């Protein structure tokens, strides 16, 4: 993919088009706004409102962003929990838990917790967390190779 320049300080649209700069075409948005024929159109940007009120970034995050994102976060948590329960059921049915032969980490956690070995169950939880973190980190590092600052910077 060819990298284009960012047109900082250039207001002539012809120069931007011919000079191979990045630009965002908002004509579709403007067309929709004009079709509505409303007296007033407000395009809200809640984080900007916090800045204009002199709020700190931390306060904007907790009083503007989190209440807005809260329902999505709650839905995602419920879906993740439901999927985890479903995965556990499928794993225990298909892979099973044949003593001394087969044992998945999720079945091991459940078995150790049921037996009262909370230390061993905690160990397996830490193991699966480390494995998950390493996989996610590797994916982010590999997918961020072409980025200017990397994925996590």
Secondary structure by P-SEA (a helix, b strand, c coil): cbbbbbbcccccaaaaaaabbbbbbaaaaaaaaaaacccccccccaaaaaaaacccaaaaaaccccccaaaaaaaaaaaaaaaaaaaaaaaaaaccccccccccaaaaaaaaaaacaaaaaaaaaaaaaaaaaaaaaaaaaaaaccccccccc
